[in-house]
Amino acid sequence: MSRLALFALGNVLQGDDGVGPFALDFLMSRWVVPDDVTVCDLGTPGIGLGEHFLGFERVVLLDAFRGEPAGGLARWEPGTSALPPPTGMRHSHDSCLGDALAMAALNDPPTRVVVLGVHVAEPTFGIGLSRAARLAVPALAEQAVDELIGAGVAVARRPEPLPLRVWWRSEEPLTRRSTPAGPASAAPGRTWPTAL
């Protein structure tokens, strides 16, 4: 099990709630993250979110938060302030993030969790991000890279960006490839190879 994980949360079928998965895909298309970092889009894991933190010293989450200005970035760590409000629609991860963070504090040793996000307007049903959320994606990816580097991870910029593999973008055909998530203890969801 790696010591650090980079996870995305969000429902890509509910507009701006999918900004976390989009930013993760953007990051992986432009940077090479070492194999000892677990990278996974968890989608909306619901009450099982806390189980994904087990075995990690540190977890960086990419997510969407309701707030102003739309497209603004948010960074949050437990104990620093109140958790930013979740997106306005009822999502399976809205009510579970606080519980998962409480569970992370009980891990032995405790898992340090950092939540990075984009302020979004009220998400709607449908595929695609608003202009404000799309424009925030590169900055959110850079913020995540800075977190990884701050944790001692050797992240390298790719000489040439890879094409985005954002399978839910309606203007693109379904061409996304997935790699196995690994053993049963590994986080389910889409995972990215570190070299393509």
GILINHU-V579833 format. One line per field, one symbol per residue. phi: phi as a letter, one per 30 degrees, with the letter a starting at -180 (. if undefined). burial: 1 if it has 16 or more other ideal C-beta (glycine too) atoms within 10 Angstrom, else 0. Layout:
phi=???
burial=???
This chain:
phi=.ddbbcccbkcdcbhdddddedddddeddcbcceddcdbaddibdiddeeddddicdbbcccacbdlbdejdcbbbbejcaddeddddddcdcedcddddddddddecdeddcbccacdbdedbdkcjcdeddeddeeddddddddddddciddcbdddbddddcddddddcddbdcccedjdeddddjdbcddbc
burial=0101111111110111111111111111111110001111111110001101100101111111111001100101010000010111101011011001101100000011111111111010000111011101100111111011001010100000000111111000000000000000011011110000
